[in-house]
């Protein structure tokens, strides 16, 4: 039989007849309160007979391609009932999938790496090792910058450290003023040296020689009379007979001669800056010592910083926590977190 369906009221919907058997009415209704409302449908025929349908309203507020699900709904018989949202895994979160999932909080990174969340719609997080490290099998592995000259700017010696490196100069050289990479020759003759009488500077080193009438002993620093005077003076005075038969005088090492009366006086080497750090003057000599955090070099005068980070790394003992970086400083060290 033919019949007519009329929709009355505030109509903003669309009525359609599907497959010749089912009427479907689609409409949009905006309501400010998602909980305090009811929906009823009243059907009235031409004889003014009516029936009422009170359907259960199921609210699906999922966005960002989230799927509505009954899983997790406390009371599925409630009316209206707000369905839960099944959000895209590792991308969205929140009641309606409205929040970007923080990949760093959810998944984190391997030790030492910096974590950055991948903004939705990208998933997960990005892990990045700090400068001076490479990512190898989800581990931050130290880069040895000293293995390749293109990885460091040291002109002479490169010392690798965890996450970095530093430069040193060869013996007999020092850093150029204002530089921590480039080296220049040390003129040992301009400062205190082991030479008894005359110092001759060479590149990276120096050699000693003696004044007329004296020659070097086997230690190549101390001078003795080539031909001692017949009237040999007592130490610390020395006397040598020259080829022309005249006598010349000098003092043993550690003393200086007063030429007018041939008297030797002690040289206060500490006033000459012979020691890098601490100095004690003695008759004809001196003693140097280093401050805490430094070690004495073979010359018994200069002190080198102890690189605690390297020493403990070589001995497989840790100064810092597992995720911290050890930074060496003159006389000390510091543990810090990766940037």
Secondary structure per residue as TSV (DSSP state, phi and psi in degrees):
chain	resnum	aa	ss	phi	psi
A	1	X	-	360.0	147.4
A	2	X	-	-81.5	138.6
A	3	X	-	-148.2	164.4
A	4	X	-	-121.3	136.9
A	5	X	-	-113.2	126.7
A	6	X	-	-120.0	131.3
A	7	X	-	-102.9	124.9
A	8	X	-	-114.3	170.8
A	9	X	S	101.1	-164.8
A	10	X	S	-74.6	87.2
A	11	X	-	-90.3	115.1
A	12	X	-	-130.6	21.4
A	13	X	S	-107.5	-169.2
A	14	X	E	-137.7	127.9
A	15	X	E	-103.9	131.2
A	16	X	E	-139.5	154.1
A	17	X	E	-114.0	112.3
A	18	X	E	-99.2	131.4
A	19	X	T	55.2	23.6
A	20	X	T	66.2	15.3
A	21	X	T	-139.3	-18.9
A	22	X	E	-131.2	129.0
A	23	X	E	-93.0	133.4
A	24	X	E	-125.9	129.2
A	25	X	E	-117.3	116.6
A	26	X	E	-107.9	130.0
A	27	X	-	-147.9	164.3
A	28	X	-	-118.0	132.9
A	29	X	-	-137.6	120.0
A	30	X	-	-97.6	125.6
A	31	X	-	-132.6	137.1
A	32	X	S	-75.0	-24.2
A	33	X	-	-113.4	115.6
A	34	X	S	-80.5	-3.2
A	35	X	S	-117.2	-39.7
A	36	X	S	-95.9	79.1
A	37	X	-	-163.1	162.6
A	38	X	-	-134.0	155.1
A	39	X	-	-127.3	126.0
A	40	X	-	-131.8	145.0
A	41	X	E	-118.3	128.9
A	42	X	E	-113.4	123.5
A	43	X	E	-106.0	125.1
A	44	X	E	-123.9	129.6
A	45	X	-	-96.4	-175.1
A	46	X	T	-69.4	-16.6
A	47	X	T	-93.1	9.6
A	48	X	S	68.7	19.0
A	49	X	-	-83.9	145.7
A	50	X	E	-138.6	161.0
A	51	X	E	-144.9	153.8
A	52	X	E	-120.2	134.9
A	53	X	E	-117.3	121.8
A	54	X	-	-111.5	86.3
A	55	X	-	-75.7	155.4
A	56	X	-	-75.1	129.1
A	57	X	-	-91.3	123.5
A	58	X	E	-109.6	116.7
A	59	X	E	-93.9	123.5
A	60	X	-	-117.0	104.3
A	61	X	-	-105.6	17.5
A	62	X	-	-68.7	137.8
A	63	X	-	-123.5	-179.4
A	64	X	T	53.7	44.0
A	65	X	T	63.8	24.2
A	66	X	-	-77.3	149.9
A	67	X	E	-105.9	135.9
A	68	X	E	-77.4	142.4
A	69	X	E	-147.8	149.9
A	70	X	S	-79.7	-15.9
A	71	X	T	-62.0	124.4
A	72	X	T	95.9	-7.8
A	73	X	-	-74.0	126.9
A	74	X	S	-69.4	-48.1
A	75	X	-	-127.7	97.2
A	76	X	T	-72.2	-14.7
A	77	X	T	-89.9	-4.0
A	78	X	-	-63.6	156.4
A	79	X	S	-140.6	112.8
A	80	X	S	-77.3	163.5
A	81	X	E	-117.8	130.6
A	82	X	E	-93.9	116.1
A	83	X	-	-74.2	151.9
A	84	X	E	-78.5	161.9
A	85	X	E	-111.9	131.6
A	86	X	E	-98.9	100.1
A	87	X	-	-83.6	159.7
A	88	X	-	-61.9	122.7
A	89	X	T	-59.7	137.1
A	90	X	T	67.8	11.2
A	91	X	T	-123.5	-59.0
A	92	X	E	-116.9	155.9
A	93	X	E	-148.9	-174.5
A	94	X	S	99.0	169.1
A	95	X	T	-60.3	-37.9
A	96	X	T	-118.9	23.2
A	97	X	S	61.4	34.3
A	98	X	-	-94.1	-8.8
A	99	X	E	-109.3	138.1
A	100	X	E	-69.7	123.5
A	101	X	-	-68.6	125.9
A	102	X	-	-77.0	103.9
A	103	X	H	-62.2	-28.7
A	104	X	H	-69.9	-41.5
A	105	X	H	-70.0	-35.6
A	106	X	H	-78.4	-39.3
A	107	X	T	-122.6	-29.1
A	108	X	-	68.6	-170.2
A	109	X	-	-135.2	171.2
A	110	X	-	-74.4	161.5
A	111	X	T	-55.6	136.0
A	112	X	T	88.3	-16.0
A	113	X	E	-87.3	151.3
A	114	X	E	-92.1	131.9
A	115	X	E	-102.5	133.1
A	116	X	E	-128.5	125.3
A	117	X	E	-65.6	138.9
A	118	X	-	-86.2	112.0
A	119	X	-	-60.5	140.1
A	120	X	T	-58.0	144.5
A	121	X	T	-86.1	7.6
A	122	X	S	-72.6	150.7
A	123	X	-	-104.1	163.7
A	124	X	S	69.3	-151.3
A	125	X	E	-144.0	163.5
A	126	X	E	-111.7	127.6
A	127	X	E	-105.2	134.3
A	128	X	E	-136.0	127.4
A	129	X	E	-75.0	149.7
A	130	X	-	-68.3	166.7
A	131	X	T	-57.3	136.0
A	132	X	T	96.6	1.3
A	133	X	E	-131.9	150.0
A	134	X	E	-112.4	146.8
A	135	X	E	-85.2	118.1
A	136	X	-	-131.7	113.5
A	137	X	S	51.4	51.9
A	138	X	S	56.5	39.9
A	139	X	S	-139.5	145.0
A	140	X	E	-90.1	109.5
A	141	X	E	-104.6	131.8
A	142	X	E	-61.0	136.5
A	143	X	-	-89.1	124.9
A	144	X	-	-86.9	92.9
A	145	X	G	-64.4	-18.9
A	146	X	G	-81.8	-10.5
A	147	X	G	-70.0	-26.3
A	148	X	S	-132.1	128.8
A	149	X	G	-65.0	-20.3
A	150	X	G	-77.1	-12.1
A	151	X	G	-95.3	-3.9
A	152	X	-	-144.4	165.2
A	153	X	-	-116.0	22.0
A	154	X	-	-70.4	135.2
A	155	X	S	-85.7	-24.6
A	156	X	S	-128.3	-66.2
A	157	X	E	-123.0	132.9
A	158	X	E	-114.8	131.2
A	159	X	E	-116.7	117.6
A	160	X	E	-78.5	141.4
A	161	X	E	-130.8	169.4
A	162	X	T	-68.0	111.5
A	163	X	T	86.1	-1.6
A	164	X	E	-163.2	-158.0
A	165	X	E	-165.2	169.3
A	166	X	E	-146.8	164.8
A	167	X	E	-107.9	151.9
A	168	X	E	-135.5	162.5
A	169	X	-	-103.6	153.8
A	170	X	-	-66.1	160.7
A	171	X	T	-56.7	135.7
A	172	X	T	90.3	1.1
A	173	X	E	-127.8	161.0
A	174	X	E	-142.0	162.8
A	175	X	E	-67.0	138.5
A	176	X	-	-62.8	142.0
A	177	X	T	-51.7	127.4
A	178	X	T	85.6	-1.1
A	179	X	-	-115.9	147.9
A	180	X	S	-117.7	13.9
A	181	X	S	-130.0	-33.3
A	182	X	-	-101.0	139.8
A	183	X	E	-118.3	155.1
A	184	X	E	-137.4	159.6
A	185	X	E	-64.0	140.1
A	186	X	-	-89.9	124.3
A	187	X	-	-84.6	91.4
A	188	X	G	-60.7	-22.0
A	189	X	G	-76.7	-14.8
A	190	X	G	-83.3	-16.1
A	191	X	S	-121.9	-179.2
A	192	X	-	-63.1	139.9
A	193	X	-	-144.0	177.4
A	194	X	S	-81.4	-5.3
A	195	X	-	-67.7	132.0
A	196	X	S	-69.9	-41.6
A	197	X	S	-127.1	-61.2
A	198	X	E	-121.8	136.2
A	199	X	E	-113.4	133.6
A	200	X	E	-121.5	115.1
A	201	X	E	-74.7	141.3
A	202	X	E	-130.8	167.6
A	203	X	T	-68.4	113.5
A	204	X	T	82.8	0.2
A	205	X	E	-162.4	-156.7
A	206	X	E	-164.8	166.0
A	207	X	E	-138.6	153.7
A	208	X	E	-103.4	152.4
A	209	X	E	-144.8	176.2
A	210	X	-	-122.9	160.1
A	211	X	-	-73.8	167.7
A	212	X	T	-56.0	133.4
A	213	X	T	98.3	-9.5
A	214	X	E	-124.9	152.1
A	215	X	E	-131.3	159.0
A	216	X	E	-72.6	143.1
A	217	X	-	-84.3	-175.8
A	218	X	T	-65.4	-18.9
A	219	X	T	-82.5	-2.3
A	220	X	S	61.5	16.1
A	221	X	S	-128.6	-34.0
A	222	X	-	-94.5	140.7
A	223	X	E	-105.1	147.3
A	224	X	E	-134.9	161.0
A	225	X	E	-66.8	127.6
A	226	X	S	-66.1	-43.1
A	227	X	S	-128.3	100.8
A	228	X	B	-63.1	149.3
A	229	X	-	-65.8	148.9
A	230	X	S	-64.9	-36.1
A	231	X	S	-94.8	79.6
A	232	X	-	-69.1	121.0
A	233	X	-	-76.3	164.3
A	234	X	-	-82.9	150.5
A	235	X	T	-63.8	149.4
A	236	X	T	-89.0	10.9
A	237	X	E	-83.3	139.9
A	238	X	E	-119.7	149.0
A	239	X	E	-136.6	133.3
A	240	X	E	-125.8	143.1
A	241	X	E	-95.5	121.4
A	242	X	-	-80.8	166.2
A	243	X	T	-63.6	-26.0
A	244	X	T	-84.4	4.5
A	245	X	S	91.3	-4.8
A	246	X	-	-86.5	159.5
A	247	X	E	-100.7	145.8
A	248	X	E	-130.8	148.5
A	249	X	E	-121.2	152.1
A	250	X	E	-154.4	173.9
A	251	X	E	-112.1	159.2
A	252	X	-	-68.0	167.8
A	253	X	T	-58.6	136.9
A	254	X	T	96.8	-2.2
A	255	X	E	-130.2	156.9
A	256	X	E	-123.2	146.7
A	257	X	E	-95.9	141.0
A	258	X	E	-95.8	104.3
A	259	X	T	-62.7	-23.5
A	260	X	T	-74.7	-26.3
A	261	X	T	-134.0	11.1
A	262	X	T	55.0	42.6
A	263	X	E	-110.5	136.0
A	264	X	E	-98.7	132.4
A	265	X	E	-120.2	148.4
A	266	X	E	-63.1	138.4
A	267	X	-	-89.5	124.7
A	268	X	-	-84.7	90.9
A	269	X	G	-62.5	-26.3
A	270	X	G	-63.9	-31.7
A	271	X	G	-72.2	-17.5
A	272	X	G	-90.9	-0.7
A	273	X	T	71.8	39.6
A	274	X	-	-71.3	-26.6
A	275	X	S	-102.6	144.5
A	276	X	S	-62.9	-40.0
A	277	X	S	-129.0	-83.5
A	278	X	E	-102.5	139.7
A	279	X	E	-138.4	135.7
A	280	X	E	-123.5	120.8
A	281	X	E	-82.3	140.9
A	282	X	E	-131.8	168.9
A	283	X	T	-63.1	114.9
A	284	X	T	75.4	5.7
A	285	X	E	-160.7	-161.1
A	286	X	E	-167.6	166.5
A	287	X	E	-134.8	130.7
A	288	X	E	-106.8	152.0
A	289	X	E	-145.0	161.1
A	290	X	-	-111.1	155.3
A	291	X	-	-79.5	168.2
A	292	X	T	-60.4	137.4
A	293	X	T	93.1	1.2
A	294	X	E	-127.3	159.2
A	295	X	E	-127.8	146.7
A	296	X	E	-77.7	135.1
A	297	X	-	-80.6	173.7
A	298	X	T	-64.3	-21.5
A	299	X	T	-77.5	-4.5
A	300	X	S	61.0	19.4
A	301	X	S	-129.6	-41.1
A	302	X	-	-96.2	150.2
A	303	X	E	-116.2	140.5
A	304	X	E	-114.4	142.1
A	305	X	E	-62.2	137.6
A	306	X	-	-84.7	118.6
A	307	X	-	-84.1	90.7
A	308	X	H	-60.5	-32.9
A	309	X	H	-64.4	-44.7
A	310	X	H	-70.8	-44.5
A	311	X	H	-60.5	-42.8
A	312	X	H	-74.6	-31.2
A	313	X	H	-65.6	-40.6
A	314	X	H	-68.9	-26.5
A	315	X	T	-95.6	7.7
A	316	X	T	60.3	29.4
A	317	X	-	-115.7	142.5
A	318	X	-	-102.0	132.6
A	319	X	S	-88.8	-30.3
A	320	X	S	-114.2	167.4
A	321	X	-	-65.5	163.1
A	322	X	T	-56.5	-38.7
A	323	X	T	-93.1	2.5
A	324	X	E	-95.7	160.0
A	325	X	E	-108.5	132.4
A	326	X	E	-88.7	123.8
A	327	X	E	-115.1	125.1
A	328	X	E	-83.5	140.6
A	329	X	E	-132.0	156.5
A	330	X	T	-54.0	114.6
A	331	X	T	83.2	-1.1
A	332	X	E	-162.7	-165.6
A	333	X	E	-154.9	170.4
A	334	X	E	-147.5	138.8
A	335	X	E	-97.6	131.7
A	336	X	E	-139.6	159.8
A	337	X	E	-84.9	149.0
A	338	X	-	-60.7	147.2
A	339	X	-	-71.8	360.0
